[in-house]
Amino acid sequence: MEEVSNGLRDSFILEEDGDSGYRLKGQNIVKKWKEKTGLKHYFNCSGSPDWPPIEKCWRKPKSTVKSQMCLTYEDLVEAVQDGWHKLDQKSINN
């Protein structure tokens, strides 16, 4: 694992959204890397207005993929594309 340069470590704080993947217990290599390098970080709530609009854009594709049975890579690609096509401005604004 590479070290974070002193300048970056001192001036950078990583804001995370509380996704459960970032908080895995046990063998979480990302957590271990952050601890080893001294990277400052904190978890913000997932509904924070600080988060960029792209976070809201993932809802439709994720929902579409979860609702379809994807047995092949092609099925998965089709489901993701279908979800992106369902995305509209109203969904992003809410």
Rosetta silent file (secondary structure, phi, psi, omega in degrees, C-alpha in Angstrom):
SEQUENCE: MEEVSNGLRDSFILEEDGDSGYRLKGQNIVKKWKEKTGLKHYFNCSGSPDWPPIEKCWRKPKSTVKSQMCLTYEDLVEAVQDGWHKLDQKSINN
SCORE:     score description
SCORE:     0.000 S_00000001
   1 L     0.000  132.876 -178.465    0.000    0.000    0.000 S_00000001
   2 L   -83.350  152.809  179.162    1.402    3.359   -0.942 S_00000001
   3 L   -83.720  147.134  173.332    1.710    6.224    1.482 S_00000001
   4 L   -82.598  135.117 -179.587   -0.233    9.452    1.055 S_00000001
   5 L   -61.376  150.889 -177.713    2.126   12.399    0.711 S_00000001
   6 H   -55.724  -41.796 -178.894    2.349   14.639    3.785 S_00000001
   7 H   -60.481  -44.770  179.975    0.841   17.624    1.956 S_00000001
   8 H   -69.081  -43.895 -177.889   -2.229   15.676    0.901 S_00000001
   9 H   -60.477  -38.039 -177.040   -2.635   13.922    4.241 S_00000001
  10 H   -77.078  -25.532 -173.760   -2.563   17.214    6.121 S_00000001
  11 H  -110.524   -7.517 -172.830   -5.002   19.100    3.908 S_00000001
  12 L  -110.705  133.739  173.267   -7.414   16.427    2.670 S_00000001
  13 E  -127.988  121.988 -178.801  -10.408   14.966    4.521 S_00000001
  14 E   -81.748  125.176  176.054  -12.414   12.246    2.808 S_00000001
  15 E   -99.828  123.105 -179.263  -16.190   12.581    3.177 S_00000001
  16 E  -113.875  154.213 -172.241  -17.990    9.254    2.884 S_00000001
  17 L   -93.790    7.033  177.848  -21.715    8.657    2.515 S_00000001
  18 L    83.010    9.286  175.396  -22.197    5.852    5.018 S_00000001
  19 L   -54.590  135.005 -175.385  -22.577    3.137    2.361 S_00000001
  20 H   -61.154  -23.018  178.133  -22.353   -0.169    4.202 S_00000001
  21 H   -64.748  -24.634  179.798  -19.525   -1.260    1.881 S_00000001
  22 H   -82.441  -14.337 -173.080  -17.238    1.294    3.513 S_00000001
  23 H  -115.947   22.581 -179.159  -17.940   -0.034    6.997 S_00000001
  24 L   -58.017  142.147  178.402  -17.426   -3.768    6.562 S_00000001
  25 L   -88.153  157.283  176.205  -16.211   -5.531    9.645 S_00000001
  26 L    85.031 -119.460 -171.456  -13.169   -7.786    9.642 S_00000001
  27 L   -87.439   61.348  179.200  -11.001   -7.795    6.530 S_00000001
  28 L   -93.458  101.009 -174.977  -11.798   -4.354    5.132 S_00000001
  29 H   -67.605  -28.543  179.017   -8.667   -3.439    3.156 S_00000001
  30 H   -68.140  -44.714  178.371   -9.886    0.107    2.497 S_00000001
  31 H   -60.926  -44.410  179.592  -10.319    0.785    6.222 S_00000001
  32 H   -62.093  -40.209  179.531   -6.887   -0.679    6.919 S_00000001
  33 H   -64.334  -44.051  179.348   -5.320    1.484    4.183 S_00000001
  34 H   -61.426  -40.897  179.002   -6.936    4.649    5.583 S_00000001
  35 H   -66.735  -44.282 -177.991   -5.663    3.808    9.064 S_00000001
  36 H   -63.388  -40.557 -176.508   -2.150    2.966    7.830 S_00000001
  37 H   -86.324  -10.456 -179.196   -1.814    6.142    5.787 S_00000001
  38 L    75.113   23.341 -179.757   -3.435    8.379    8.384 S_00000001
  39 L   -68.380  122.224  178.122   -6.076    9.565    5.915 S_00000001
  40 E   -75.078  137.692 -179.950   -8.611   11.711    7.754 S_00000001
  41 E  -155.961  160.613  174.542  -12.213   10.784    6.968 S_00000001
  42 E  -152.074  159.410 -179.971  -15.735   10.997    8.311 S_00000001
  43 E  -102.833  125.735  176.108  -19.144    9.620    7.458 S_00000001
  44 L  -100.151  159.936  178.273  -21.892   12.035    6.481 S_00000001
  45 L   -69.779  149.114 -174.018  -25.543   11.050    6.375 S_00000001
  46 L   -66.151  -23.552 -179.771  -26.686    9.680    3.028 S_00000001
  47 L   -94.803   14.355 -175.851  -29.354   12.377    2.577 S_00000001
  48 L   -64.072  138.906  176.622  -26.995   15.289    3.145 S_00000001
  49 L   -68.155   -8.780  177.281  -27.407   18.283    0.790 S_00000001
  50 L   -72.569  -17.776 -176.417  -23.597   18.235    0.522 S_00000001
  51 L   -77.269  143.022 -179.152  -23.761   15.223   -1.785 S_00000001
  52 L   -70.066  157.228 -178.480  -23.598   15.831   -5.517 S_00000001
  53 L   -59.311  -22.417 -178.435  -26.658   15.194   -7.702 S_00000001
  54 H   -60.052  -28.849  178.645  -25.016   12.106   -9.250 S_00000001
  55 H   -59.182  -40.433  179.175  -25.876   10.203   -6.073 S_00000001
  56 H   -71.159  -24.842 -178.913  -29.575   10.601   -6.889 S_00000001
  57 H   -69.865  -21.471 -177.787  -28.953    9.496  -10.465 S_00000001
  58 L   -80.219  -14.392 -174.926  -27.975    5.995   -9.358 S_00000001
  59 H   -60.995  -49.760 -177.846  -31.372    5.230   -7.783 S_00000001
  60 H   -63.167  -50.470  178.970  -33.237    4.331  -10.988 S_00000001
  61 H   -60.204  -41.195  179.259  -30.513    2.101  -12.479 S_00000001
  62 H   -62.407  -45.792 -179.513  -29.991    0.312   -9.134 S_00000001
  63 H   -62.088  -41.992  179.845  -33.722   -0.228   -8.699 S_00000001
  64 H   -64.453  -44.364  179.625  -34.085   -1.521  -12.250 S_00000001
  65 H   -63.009  -42.583 -179.048  -31.190   -3.947  -11.874 S_00000001
  66 H   -65.990  -29.136 -176.602  -32.548   -5.237   -8.551 S_00000001
  67 H   -85.721   -9.363 -178.540  -35.999   -5.794  -10.057 S_00000001
  68 L  -113.851  147.007  176.924  -34.749   -7.820  -13.041 S_00000001
  69 L   -86.419  112.773 -178.804  -33.147  -11.239  -13.078 S_00000001
  70 L  -105.595  101.191 -178.110  -29.750  -10.764  -14.669 S_00000001
  71 L   -92.717  -19.926 -179.376  -28.280  -14.168  -15.493 S_00000001
  72 L  -129.275  166.754  176.405  -25.700  -12.976  -17.990 S_00000001
  73 H   -59.720  -40.805 -179.827  -23.443   -9.972  -18.458 S_00000001
  74 H   -62.778  -39.607  176.377  -25.623   -8.904  -21.374 S_00000001
  75 H   -60.468  -42.623 -179.956  -28.728   -9.036  -19.135 S_00000001
  76 H   -63.697  -46.353  179.086  -26.964   -6.800  -16.611 S_00000001
  77 H   -59.716  -43.811 -179.912  -25.896   -4.272  -19.269 S_00000001
  78 H   -63.492  -40.951  179.934  -29.456   -4.174  -20.626 S_00000001
  79 H   -65.970  -41.957  178.695  -30.927   -3.643  -17.137 S_00000001
  80 H   -63.555  -45.734  179.368  -28.492   -0.798  -16.363 S_00000001
  81 H   -63.012  -39.407  177.374  -29.217    0.890  -19.690 S_00000001
  82 H   -61.581  -42.765  177.876  -32.947    0.466  -19.100 S_00000001
  83 H   -63.025  -41.439  178.781  -32.556    2.109  -15.692 S_00000001
  84 H   -65.468  -35.384  179.134  -30.626    5.047  -17.138 S_00000001
  85 H   -69.857  -25.075  177.979  -33.316    5.542  -19.773 S_00000001
  86 H   -79.676  -13.583 -177.863  -35.956    5.733  -17.011 S_00000001
  87 L   -69.931  129.838  177.195  -34.041    8.514  -15.280 S_00000001
  88 L  -131.540  169.632 -176.098  -35.682   11.922  -15.609 S_00000001
  89 H   -62.108  -35.663  179.593  -35.023   15.371  -14.164 S_00000001
  90 H   -60.922  -40.499  177.843  -37.827   15.034  -11.625 S_00000001
  91 H   -62.331  -39.322 -179.000  -36.100   11.956  -10.141 S_00000001
  92 H   -68.348  -39.531 -176.911  -32.841   13.878   -9.831 S_00000001
  93 H   -72.176  -25.544 -177.989  -34.500   16.872   -8.172 S_00000001
  94 L   -82.361    0.000    0.000  -36.294   14.763   -5.525 S_00000001
